[in-house]
Amino acid sequence: MQMVCGDKLCLRFDAVFNFSLRLAPVSFPTTTHVSNFRLPSMSVKRSPKRLKYTAPRFTKEDGLVYVEADPSGSDSWKLEPVVNLLKEGAVGVIPTDTLYAIACDLRSHSAIERLRRIKNIEASKPLSILCHSFRDIDKYTAGFPRGDGQGHANLFKAVKHYLPGPYTFILMASKELPKQCIRYGTTAAKYASRKNVGVRMPDDAICQAILKEMDAPLICSSIKFLKEDEWMIDPVMIADTYGPEGLDFVVAGGVRVAEPSTVVDMTKMPPRVLRQGKGPILPWMVSEDDQKTDVEEDLIPAAI
């Protein structure tokens, strides 16, 4: 009798429980397991706010994906959607060891067109490539001078000690580099024979994590205010300014220092510094104070 009573109580409890669920059906994204029962766990839905990233997914608002990543690269798993977007032809902003860069896949013709349009970069202005390793540099350029036994120094040995680092090295482009990267959209004689490209290998954990997952380098350019010749170093401001211009994503890795890379022309011997920036001038580089020629000015890419 007592056992029957207990059974009735259990049946009654089940009936009440099931009835309550029928009255107010609720679906929950997660559940908590307790013994043999499956009880729903309450979760608070946060209003989606740009610049907030607290879950293993990216936030999206008004078409702009904004991902906050730790500068140390410890949460590089957050960058997976960014890599996927780049491979699909997206144009976005990523941090480097100098400034923030607007970047896209160098194999995407349409992405390069959009990058130039967003930044209002003229077709004759060269861009730089962001490389993950020396293997990328060897594939898309003629490489660094390695010496020939006739008095020309093996600069590769010197360079490899400073890369990754805050330098843009101007090198001869190889046939693997798409033409639109080095002489895009112009038939002017001044640019028809240009086959040089600026090469960057940034010493930045976030940037390197993205480049590691790409199948090719990224085409890049620096970020400045739309109407002022000053660097933009705050990712929030960059998103607010260039988001409406057509950016697909922004990877925030903290505020940067307004100091670009040092640009060195490696197509001549000895290598000549075209722009001094964050990277120190090394003994094997030549720095001249005289005014640059138009050709030399043209070599300086719209880069970081």
N, C-alpha and C positions, 0 to 999 in steps of 0.2 A: 504493500500500500504506500509505504513511504517512497519506494523506488518509482512507482507510477506517478505519484505526486511530483517527484523531481522531474520526471520526463515531461509531464504536462507543463511544468514551469518553463522547461527548456523550449518546448514547442511554442509556448506562448511568447516567450522572448523573441524567438525567431520570427514569429508572425508579426509582432510589433516592429521589429527591426526592418523586415522586408517591406512592411506597409509604409514606414517612414521614408524609405528610399523611393517608393513609387510616388509618394506625394511630392518629393523635392529631389528629383534626379540631378545629380551633380557629377561631372566628370573631372578628374584630377590628373595632372600630368605625371605625378609620381605616387607611389604607394609605399607603405611601411609594413613589413611582415611581422606579425606578432603571433607566435604559436601556430595554430592551424587556421586562424582567421586572417582575412586580408582587409585591413582597415585603411581608409584614405587618410593621407596626411595633408594638412592645410599648407598652402604656399601663398605668399603675397605677391601679386603681380605688380611689378614696378612699371611705372609709366616710362615708355621709351624716351630717353633723353640723349641727344647727341653729346658726345664727349664722355659718356659713361660706359664703362665696359667691365662687367662683373661676372660674366658667364662665358662658357666655352663656345661662344658664337659671336658674330659681329652684329653691330647695330646698323640700321639703315634708315635714313631720313632724307626725304626729298632727293632720292637717287644717289646720295653720297654715303659711302661706307667709311666709318671712322673707327679705327682700331687703336687702342692704347696698349703699347708694349713696353716692357721693362727695358731700359737702355742696356742692361747686362745681357739681354738675350735669353734670360732664364725661362721666359714663357713664349718661346718661339712657335709653339703649337698654335698660337693665336693668328699666325701669319698665313696659315693654309688657305683661307678664302682669298687673301690678297694675291697669293701665287696663282691661284686658279683664275682670278680676274685678269691678271697680266697675260696669262697664256691664252685667254679668250680675246685679247686685244684691248684691254682696259688701259686708261691713262690715269696715273695717280701720283701721290707724293710719298716719298720715303726718306728717312734720315740717313745721313752719311757722317763721316768723321769730321766734316767741315760744316756744311750747310744742309738744308733740306733740298731735295732734288725732285723735280717732276720727271717721271720716267715711264717708259713703255717698252714692250718687246721689240728688239731691233728688227725682227722678221715681219712685223705687222706694218704694212704700208699705210693702211688707214689710221692706225694708232699714231704713227709719226706725223701724219697730216693733222690730226686733232691736237697733238702736243704743240706743234708749231702755231696752230690757230689759237689755242688757249693762252699760250705765252706771247703771242703776236711776234714770233720770231721770223724774220725774213728768210726766204728760201736759200739765200746765199750764205747765211751764217752757219758755220759748222757746229755740230753737236758732239758730245763725248759719249763714250761707252763705259758702263760700269761692269767690271769683270770680277769673277769670283777667284780666279787663279791665273797663274802664268800660262796654263794650258789654253785658256780663252784668248790671252794676248797673242800667243803663238799662232792661233788659228785665224784670228781676224786682222792681224797686222804682220808686218815683216819682222817683228821682234826688235829687241834692243841690239845695238852694235856689240859684237862679241870679239872684236879684234881680228886682225888679219896677218899679224906678224910683220907688218910694214910700218910700225909706229902708231897704228890706231889702237887705242886702248880697248880692253874688253869691259865695256860698261855694264854688261849684264851682271857681272859679279858685284859691281858697286850698287846697282839699282836694287837687287834682290834683298839687300839689307834694309831697305827703306820702304818696301812694299810688303803688306798693305801699309798705306800711309797717305798723308795729305798732299799728294802730288797729282798733277795732270801731265802726262808725258805725251808729246806729239810724236806719232810714229807713222811710218808708211803703212797704208791700209793694204790688206791682201785681197784677193779676188773673192774671198768668202764673205767679205763685208758688203751688204747690199748697197747699191749705188746711191739710193736716196739718203743714205746716212752721211755721205761725204760730198755729194754735189747734187743735192736735191732740188728739183724744180727749176733749174736755170740752165740756159744754154749760152750764157755770156762767156766770152773768151777768157775773161779773167779767172773764172772758176772751172772752166771745162777740163783743165788738166790736173785739178787738185785731187790728190789721192792720199791725203793725210787725215788722221783721226786722233782726237784726244782720248787718252786711256786713263781710267781711274780704277784703282783697287782700294776701296775705302777700308780703313781700320775701324769698322763699326759693326757690332754684334748683330744688330737688327738687319742692317743692309746685307751683311754676309749671309745671314740665315735665309733671306729671300733669294739672293743670287745662287745659293747652293742648290735650291730646288728648281731653278730655271734651267732650261736646256740651252740657253744662249745668253749673252750679255744683255743689258738693258741700255737703251738710248736715254740720255738724260740732259737736263738743263737746270740752271739755277732758278731760285724763286726770289723775285723782287716785287716791290709794291707796283701796282698797275701804273701809277702816274708819278712815281718817284724812283730815282736810281739808288735805292737802298735795299739791303738784303732783308728778307722776311725770315725770322728765326723762331717764331712762335707757331706751332701747328694749329692752334685754335684760330688764330688770325688768318693763317693760310687757308684753312677750310672755309672760313666765312668769306674770304676774298675771292678765291678761285673755284669754290664749289659752284656758284652760279655760272661760272665760265665754262663748265662742262667736265670737271674732274669726276672720276668714278670712285676714288677712295683717297683717304689720307691715313698714313701710319704715323702715330704720334709717339715719339721717343724722347720727350722732354725738349726744353728750349735750348737751342744751339747758340754758339758764339758766332757773331757776325764776322767771320774770317774765312775767305774762300781758299781753295787749294793753290799751291804754287805751280805755275804752268812753265814747263821746260820743253823747248824745241829740241828733239833728239834726231832730227833729220839732217842736222849740220854738226860738224866737229870743230871745236868742242861744243857740247850742248849749251844752249843759250837760254837764260831765264827771261821769259816774255812777261811774266807777272809774278811778283813775289807775294806770297800769301802765308798760310799757316806753316807750310813746310820750309825748314831752314835751307838757305843756299849752301850747297855742298862744295867742297874744294874742286871737284871736277866740273862744276858748272861755271859759266861765264855770265856775269851780271854787268850790263852796261847801262849807264844813265842817259845816254843820248836818246833822242826821240826815235820811236820805231817807225819803220816804213809801213805803207799801206798793206803790203803783202804780209808783213809780220803781225800787224794788227788783225788781219783777216784770219790768221792762224789760231788766234785765241778763241776757243770755243765758247758758246753760251752755256758754260758749264759751271760745275761746283768746284 
